[in-house]
């Protein structure tokens, strides 16, 4: 298969509502995207151990009702969705009507405009620069290769890497979400010895793998058919919406692990 030949790099996510820069999802992003929101989880004050009872109904209801809003907040909400999709839509639209160099210029100008807008709104510089860097890197690759489809090449490669990492962790019986949960809770819990917890993390990690795999399969096919417009649509549709769905499953697995392996207050 003719895979895009460019690598993507990633970094540990920061606690902000910054959307992932366009095309710069990292291989472990499916799990690590959830880490900031899960560190907000109220940590039990008792010593670690298996919790054989059920959590208090009011606490469970509160956690359930706040999960969706927390995920949307940590992925940037409506504003984050716009920041990550507007440059893609602008580039694809400009490329349909303008020469490639002009389309690149319009995309970069859009990134600069979003950067300025976010600074004027009072957002941190590090958060605002993320979207601009994503557009700049993608535009630089397009300028280098001379092919509009390469605006999406980093994201395609990152999706393949994410799929391989998450699926391999499940096959190795060490699902990545479980490894992350255990690391966040001191690394001392025998979470793999609890069948219910292990299955929960198998499901959560496979959900992340499914998101990465579907992104790669569809976008790689569109890449090979040189469908820049199709790649733009796929990036928007398979971006934040699928990330939120996978995040819901991962949050469920984290909460299930906490409920079974860490004693809660009576």
ZAGUZA-357068 format. One record per residue: x, y, z of N, C-alpha, C in turn. Coordinates in steps of 0.2 Angstrom, whole numbers, padded with zeros to 4 digits, always signed. Atoms other than C-alpha are relative to their C-alpha. Layout:
XYZXYZXYZ/...
//
This chain:
+0004-0006+0000+0000+0000+0000+0004+0006+0000/-0004-0006+0000+0006+0017-0004-0001+0005+0006/+0001-0004-0006+0007+0025+0013+0003+0007-0001/-0003-0007+0000+0010+0044+0015+0007-0001+0004/-0006+0001-0002+0028+0046+0019+0003+0005+0005/-0002-0005-0005+0028+0059+0033-0002-0002+0007/+0002+0002-0006+0029+0057+0051-0003+0005+0004/+0003-0005-0005+0019+0065+0065+0003+0000+0007/-0002+0000-0007+0025+0070+0082-0005+0002+0005/+0005-0002-0004+0015+0072+0097+0003+0002+0007/-0002-0002-0006+0016+0079+0115-0005-0001+0005/+0005+0001-0005+0008+0076+0132-0005+0006+0000/+0005-0005+0000-0008+0086+0132+0000+0004+0006/+0000-0004-0006-0009+0101+0143-0008+0001+0002/+0007-0001-0003-0024+0106+0154-0003+0007-0003/+0003-0006+0003-0033+0118+0142-0005-0003-0005/+0005+0002+0004-0047+0118+0130+0002+0000-0007/-0003+0000+0007-0035+0118+0115-0002-0006-0004/+0001+0006+0004-0040+0107+0101+0006-0002-0003/-0006+0003+0003-0027+0096+0093+0001+0004-0006/-0002-0004+0006-0018+0106+0079-0002-0005-0006/+0002+0004+0006-0024+0101+0062+0005-0005-0003/-0004+0005+0003-0017+0085+0057+0006-0003+0005/-0006+0002-0004-0005+0083+0072-0002-0005+0006/+0002+0005-0005-0014+0069+0082+0006-0005+0001/-0006+0005-0001-0001+0058+0090-0003-0007+0001/+0002+0007-0001-0001+0039+0092-0004-0002+0006/+0003+0001-0007-0006+0039+0110-0006+0005+0001/+0005-0005-0001-0019+0053+0108-0006-0003+0003/+0006+0003-0002-0034+0042+0111-0001-0001+0007/+0000+0000-0008-0029+0039+0129+0002+0006+0003/-0003-0006-0003-0019+0054+0133-0005+0006+0000/+0005-0005+0001-0033+0066+0127-0004+0000+0006/+0005+0000-0006-0043+0060+0142+0003+0001+0006/-0003+0000-0006-0030+0061+0155-0001+0007+0004/+0002-0006-0004-0033+0080+0159-0007+0000+0003/+0006-0001-0002-0051+0078+0161-0001-0005+0006/+0001+0005-0005-0049+0062+0172+0004+0002+0006/-0003-0002-0006-0037+0070+0184-0004+0005+0004/+0005-0004-0004-0052+0081+0189-0004-0004+0004/+0004+0004-0004-0060+0066+0196+0002+0000+0007/-0001+0000-0007-0063+0066+0214+0004-0006+0003/-0003+0006-0002-0050+0055+0222-0002-0002+0007/+0002+0002-0006-0055+0044+0236+0005+0001+0005/-0005-0001-0006-0047+0047+0253+0003-0006+0003/-0002+0006-0003-0045+0029+0258+0005-0003-0003/-0005+0003+0004-0032+0017+0254-0002-0004-0005/+0002+0004+0006-0031+0007+0238-0003-0007+0002/+0002+0007-0001-0040-0009+0237-0007-0001-0004/+0006+0002+0004-0055-0018+0229-0006+0003+0004/+0007-0003-0002-0072-0009+0231-0005-0005-0002/+0005+0005+0001-0085-0023+0233-0007+0003+0000/+0006-0003+0000-0099-0012+0236-0002+0005-0006/+0002-0004+0006-0108+0000+0225+0001+0008+0002/-0001-0007-0001-0104+0019+0224-0007+0003+0002/+0006-0003-0002-0117+0031+0232-0004+0002-0006/+0004-0002+0006-0131+0034+0220+0000+0007-0002/+0000-0007+0002-0130+0053+0221+0007+0002-0003/-0007-0001+0003-0111+0053+0217+0000-0003-0007/+0000+0003+0006-0114+0041+0203-0004+0004-0005/+0004-0004+0005-0128+0051+0195+0004+0007-0001/-0003-0006+0001-0118+0067+0197+0006-0001-0005/-0005+0001+0005-0103+0059+0188-0002-0001-0007/+0003+0002+0007-0114+0052+0174-0002+0007-0003/+0003-0006+0003-0123+0069+0171+0006+0005-0002/-0005-0005+0001-0106+0079+0171+0005-0003-0005/-0005+0003+0005-0097+0067+0159+0000+0003-0006/+0000-0002+0007-0103+0073+0143+0003+0007-0001/-0002-0007+0000-0101+0092+0147+0008+0000+0001/-0007+0000-0001-0083+0088+0154+0004-0001-0006/-0003+0002+0006-0078+0079+0138+0000+0006-0005/+0001-0005+0005-0085+0093+0127+0005+0006+0002/-0004-0006-0003-0076+0106+0138+0007-0001-0002/-0007+0002+0001-0059+0097+0137+0002+0000-0007/-0002+0000+0007-0060+0095+0118-0001+0007-0003/+0001-0007+0003-0064+0114+0116-0007+0002-0001/+0007-0002+0001-0083+0113+0114-0001+0002-0007/+0001-0003+0007-0090+0122+0099+0006+0004-0003/-0005-0004+0003-0076+0134+0098+0006-0004-0002/-0005+0005+0002-0063+0120+0098-0001-0003-0006/+0002+0003+0007-0072+0111+0084+0001+0005-0005/-0001-0005+0006-0072+0127+0074+0007+0002-0001/-0007-0002+0001-0054+0131+0077+0004-0006-0004/-0003+0006+0003-0049+0113+0071-0003-0001-0007/+0003+0002+0006-0061+0113+0056+0000+0006-0005/+0000-0006+0005-0061+0131+0049+0006+0000-0005/-0006+0000+0005-0043+0130+0042-0001-0005-0006/+0001+0006+0005-0047+0113+0033-0005+0002-0005/+0005-0002+0004-0063+0120+0026+0002+0005-0005/-0003-0006+0004-0055+0136+0020+0005-0003-0005/-0004+0002+0005-0041+0127+0012-0003-0004-0006/+0004+0004+0005-0052+0114+0003-0004+0005-0005/+0004-0005+0004-0063+0128-0003+0004+0004-0005/-0005-0004+0004-0049+0139-0009+0003-0004-0005/-0004+0004+0005-0040+0125-0018-0005-0002-0006/+0005+0001+0005-0056+0122-0028-0001+0005-0005/+0001-0006+0004-0056+0139-0035+0006+0004-0002/-0006-0004+0001-0038+0146-0034+0006-0005-0001/-0006+0004+0001-0021+0140-0039+0003-0002+0007/-0002+0002-0007-0012+0130-0025+0004+0005+0004/-0004-0005-0005+0000+0143-0019-0005+0005+0003/+0005-0005-0003-0015+0155-0017-0004-0004+0006/+0003+0004-0005-0024+0141-0007+0004+0000+0006/-0005+0000-0006-0009+0139+0004+0000+0007+0004/+0000-0007-0003-0009+0158+0007-0006+0001+0004/+0006-0001-0004-0027+0158+0012-0001-0004+0006/+0001+0004-0006-0026+0144+0024+0005+0003+0005/-0004-0003-0005-0011+0152+0033-0003+0006+0002/+0003-0006-0002-0020+0168+0033-0005-0001+0005/+0006+0002-0004-0035+0160+0041+0003-0002+0007/-0003+0002-0006-0023+0152+0054+0002+0006+0004/-0002-0006-0003-0016+0169+0058-0006+0004+0003/+0006-0003-0003-0033+0176+0060-0003-0003+0006/+0003+0003-0006-0039+0163+0072+0005+0001+0006/-0005-0001-0005-0023+0165+0081-0001+0007+0004/+0001-0007-0002-0026+0184+0083-0006+0000+0004/+0007+0000-0004-0044+0181+0088+0000-0003+0006/+0000+0004-0006-0040+0169+0101+0004+0004+0005/-0003-0004-0005-0027+0181+0109-0004+0006+0002/+0004-0005-0001-0039+0195+0108-0006-0002+0005/+0004+0002-0005-0051+0184+0118+0003-0002+0007/-0003+0001-0007-0039+0182+0132+0003-0007+0001/-0003+0007-0001-0033+0164+0128+0008+0001+0001/-0007+0000-0001-0016+0159+0133+0004+0000-0007/-0004+0000+0007-0002+0161+0119+0001-0007-0002/-0002+0007+0002+0003+0143+0120-0007-0004-0003/+0006+0003+0003-0016+0138+0117-0001+0003-0007/+0002-0003+0006-0018+0150+0103+0005-0001-0006/-0005+0002+0005-0002+0146+0094-0001-0007-0003/+0001+0007+0003-0007+0128+0092-0003-0001-0006/+0003+0000+0007-0019+0130+0078+0004+0003-0005/-0004-0003+0005-0008+0141+0069+0006-0004-0002/-0006+0004+0002+0007+0129+0070-0003-0006-0004/+0002+0005+0004-0004+0115+0064-0001+0002-0007/+0001-0003+0007-0009+0125+0048+0006+0001-0003/-0006-0002+0003+0008+0131+0045+0004-0007-0002/-0004+0006+0001+0016+0113+0046-0004-0003-0006/+0004+0003+0006+0002+0106+0034+0001+0004-0006/-0001-0004+0006+0004+0121+0022+0007-0001-0002/-0007+0001+0002+0023+0119+0022+0001-0007-0004/+0000+0007+0004+0021+0100+0017-0003+0001-0007/+0003-0001+0007+0009+0105+0003+0005+0004-0005/-0004-0004+0004+0021+0119-0003+0006-0004-0002/-0006+0004+0002+0036+0106-0003-0002-0005-0005/+0001+0005+0005+0027+0092-0012-0004+0002-0006/+0003-0002+0006+0016+0102-0023-0007-0003-0001/+0007+0004+0000+0000+0091-0019-0004+0003+0005/+0005-0002-0005-0015+0098-0011-0002-0005+0005/+0002+0005-0005-0019+0081-0003+0005-0001+0005/-0005+0001-0005-0003+0082+0007-0002+0004+0006/+0002-0004-0006-0012+0095+0018-0002-0005+0006/+0003+0005-0005-0019+0079+0027+0005-0006+0001/-0004+0005+0000-0004+0068+0026+0002-0002+0007/-0003+0001-0007+0002+0070+0044-0006-0004+0004/+0006+0003-0004-0016+0066+0051-0001-0008-0002/+0001+0007+0002-0017+0050+0040+0006-0005+0003/-0005+0004-0003+0000+0044+0046-0001-0001+0008/+0001+0000-0007-0004+0048+0064-0006-0005+0002/+0005+0005-0001-0020+0038+0063+0002-0007-0001/-0003+0006+0000-0011+0023+0057+0004-0002+0006/-0004+0002-0006+0001+0024+0071-0004-0001+0006/+0004+0001-0006-0012+0026+0084-0004-0006+0000/+0004+0007+0001-0022+0011+0077+0005-0006+0002/-0005+0006-0001-0006+0000+0078+0001+0000+0008/-0001+0000-0007-0002+0006+0096-0005-0003+0004/+0006+0002-0004-0019+0004+0103-0002-0007-0001/+0002+0007+0001-0023-0013+0095+0006-0004+0003/-0005+0004-0002-0006-0020+0099+0000+0000+0008/+0000+0000-0008-0008-0015+0118-0006-0005+0002/+0006+0005-0002-0025-0025+0118+0003-0007-0002/-0002+0007+0002-0017-0040+0109+0006-0002+0005/-0005+0001-0005-0003-0039+0122-0003-0001+0007/+0004+0001-0007-0016-0040+0136+0002+0006+0005/-0001-0006-0004-0011-0023+0142-0003+0006-0003/+0003-0006+0003-0024-0011+0135+0002+0007+0002/-0003-0006-0001-0017+0006+0134-0004+0005+0005/+0003-0004-0005-0031+0015+0144+0001-0003+0007/-0002+0003-0006-0028+0003+0158+0006+0002+0003/-0007-0002-0002-0010+0007+0158+0000+0007+0003/+0000-0007-0002-0014+0025+0159-0004+0001+0006/+0004-0001-0006-0027+0024+0172+0004-0002+0006/-0004+0002-0005-0015+0014+0183+0006+0005+0002/-0005-0004-0001-0001+0026+0181-0003+0007+0003/+0003-0006-0003-0013+0041+0186-0001-0002+0007/+0002+0002-0007-0017+0031+0202+0005-0003+0004/-0006+0003-0004+0000+0027+0208+0004-0006-0003/-0003+0006+0003+0004+0012+0197+0001-0006+0005/-0001+0006-0005+0001+0000+0212-0006-0004-0001/+0006+0004+0000-0016-0007+0207+0001-0006-0005/+0000+0006+0004-0018-0025+0200-0006+0000-0004/+0006-0001+0004-0030-0019+0188-0001-0006-0006/+0001+0006+0005-0027-0034+0175-0002-0006+0004/+0003+0006-0004-0032-0046+0189-0007+0000+0001/+0007+0000+0000-0049-0040+0189-0003+0000-0007/+0003+0001+0007-0059-0047+0174-0004+0006-0002/+0005-0006+0002-0072-0033+0174+0004+0006-0002/-0004-0006+0002-0059-0019+0174+0004-0002-0006/-0004+0002+0006-0048-0028+0161-0004+0000-0006/+0005-0001+0006-0063-0030+0149-0002+0007-0001/+0002-0007+0001-0068-0012+0152+0005+0003-0004/-0005-0004+0004-0051-0006+0146+0001-0003-0007/+0000+0003+0007-0051-0019+0132-0005+0004-0005/+0005-0003+0004-0067-0011+0126+0002+0007-0002/-0002-0007+0001-0061+0007+0129+0006+0001-0005/-0006+0000+0004-0044+0004+0120-0002-0002-0007/+0002+0002+0007-0053-0005+0105-0004+0006-0003/+0004-0006+0003-0065+0010+0104+0005+0005-0003/-0005-0004+0003-0049+0021+0102+0003-0002-0006/-0003+0003+0006-0042+0009+0090-0005+0000-0006/+0005+0000+0005-0058+0009+0080+0000+0007-0003/+0000-0007+0003-0058+0028+0078+0006+0001-0004/-0006-0001+0004-0040+0028+0073+0000-0004-0007/+0000+0005+0006-0042+0013+0061-0005+0003-0006/+0005-0003+0005-0058+0021+0053+0003+0006-0004/-0003-0006+0003-0049+0037+0050+0005-0001-0005/-0006+0002+0005-0034+0029+0042-0003-0003-0006/+0002+0004+0006-0044+0017+0031-0004+0005-0005/+0004-0005+0005-0056+0031+0024+0005+0005-0003/-0004-0006+0002-0043+0045+0023+0005-0002-0005/-0005+0003+0005-0030+0034+0015-0003-0002-0007/+0003+0002+0006-0042+0028+0002-0001+0007-0004/+0002-0006+0004-0047+0046-0002+0007+0003-0002/-0007-0003+0002-0028+0051-0002+0002-0004-0006/-0003+0004+0006-0024+0037-0015-0004+0002-0006/+0004-0002+0006-0039+0043-0026+0001+0008-0001/-0002-0007+0001-0032+0061-0024-0007+0004+0001/+0006-0003-0002-0049+0067-0017+0001+0005+0005/-0001-0005-0005-0044+0083-0008-0006+0002+0004/+0006-0002-0003-0062+0088-0005-0003-0005+0004/+0002+0006-0004-0066+0071+0001+0004+0000+0007/-0004+0000-0006-0052+0072+0013-0002+0005+0005/+0002-0006-0005-0058+0089+0020-0006-0002+0003/+0006+0002-0003-0075+0082+0023+0001-0006+0005/-0002+0005-0004-0068+0066+0031+0003+0003+0006/-0003-0002-0005-0057+0076+0042-0005+0004+0005/+0004-0004-0005-0071+0087+0049-0005-0005+0003/+0005+0005-0003-0084+0072+0051+0003-0005+0005/-0003+0005-0004-0071+0060+0058+0004+0003+0006/-0005-0003-0004-0062+0073+0069-0003+0000+0007/+0003-0001-0006-0070+0080+0085-0006-0005+0002/+0005+0004-0001-0086+0070+0084+0002-0007+0002/-0003+0007-0001-0077+0053+0084+0004+0000+0007/-0004-0001-0006-0065+0059+0097-0004+0000+0007/+0004+0000-0006-0079+0063+0109-0004-0007+0002/+0002+0007-0002-0087+0046+0107+0004-0005+0003/-0005+0004-0003-0071+0037+0110+0001+0002+0008/-0001-0002-0006-0069+0048+0125-0005-0002+0005/+0005+0003-0005-0085+0043+0133+0001-0007+0002/-0002+0007-0002-0080+0025+0132+0006+0000+0005/-0006+0000-0004-0063+0029+0140-0002+0002+0007/+0002-0003-0007-0071+0039+0154-0004-0005+0004/+0004+0005-0003-0083+0025+0157+0005-0006+0003/-0005+0005-0003-0068+0013+0159+0004+0002+0006/-0003-0003-0005-0059+0024+0170-0004+0000+0007/+0005-0001-0006-0074+0027+0182-0001-0007+0002/+0001+0007-0002-0077+0008+0182+0006-0002+0004/-0006+0002-0003-0059+0005+0187+0001+0003+0007/+0000-0003-0007-0060+0018+0201-0005-0003+0005/+0005+0003-0005-0076+0011+0208+0002-0007+0002/-0002+0007-0003-0069-0007+0209+0006+0000+0003/-0007+0001-0003-0051-0004+0214+0002+0005+0005/-0001-0005-0005-0052+0011+0225-0006+0001+0004/+0005+0000-0005-0062+0011+0241-0003+0007+0000/+0003-0007-0001-0074+0026+0242-0003+0000+0007/+0002-0001-0006-0080+0034+0257-0007-0003+0001/+0007+0003-0001-0096+0026+0265-0005+0006+0000/
//
